[in-house]
């Protein structure tokens, strides 16, 4: 079995990554949905981001 690389705990702090509270996330989601983004589209984007992160940190073998 190939050795696995250690994944960083958090992404780097930059303009592409935000750390928000639960209340802040709820407010952001409300704004997104009120602007017309379907819930399903946000969930798809989240799932894609998670799968990319897993592939980057663990490769294709999970």
C-alpha positions in Angstrom: 0.0 0.0 0.0 1.5 3.4 -0.9 2.3 5.8 1.9 -0.2 8.6 2.4 0.8 12.2 2.5 -0.2 14.2 5.6 -3.0 16.7 4.7 -2.7 20.2 6.1 -5.3 20.9 8.8 -6.5 24.1 7.2 -6.1 25.8 3.8 -3.9 28.8 3.8 -5.3 32.1 5.0 -6.0 34.1 1.8 -8.8 35.7 -0.2 -10.2 32.3 -1.3 -10.8 30.9 2.2 -12.9 32.3 5.0 -13.5 31.1 8.5 -17.0 32.1 9.7 -19.3 31.2 12.6 -22.4 29.2 12.1 -24.6 32.3 12.3 -22.4 34.1 9.7 -22.6 31.0 7.4 -26.4 31.0 7.7 -26.6 34.7 6.8 -24.3 34.1 3.8 -26.4 31.2 2.6 -29.6 33.2 3.0 -28.0 36.0 0.8 -27.0 33.4 -1.8 -30.4 31.8 -2.0 -32.2 35.1 -2.0 -30.1 36.1 -5.0 -31.3 33.1 -6.9 -28.7 30.4 -6.3 -30.5 27.0 -5.9 -29.7 25.1 -2.7 -28.7 22.1 -4.9 -26.1 24.2 -6.7 -24.4 25.2 -3.5 -24.4 21.6 -2.2 -22.9 20.5 -5.5 -20.1 23.1 -5.2 -19.4 22.0 -1.6 -19.3 18.3 -2.6 -16.9 19.1 -5.5 -14.6 21.1 -3.2 -14.5 18.2 -0.6 -13.8 15.6 -3.3 -11.0 17.8 -4.8 -9.5 18.2 -1.3 -9.6 14.5 -0.6 -8.0 13.6 -4.0 -5.2 16.2 -3.4 -4.4 14.9 0.1 -5.0 11.2 -0.4 -4.8 10.5 -4.1 -7.3 8.3 -5.9 -7.0 5.5 -3.3 -9.4 6.0 -0.5 
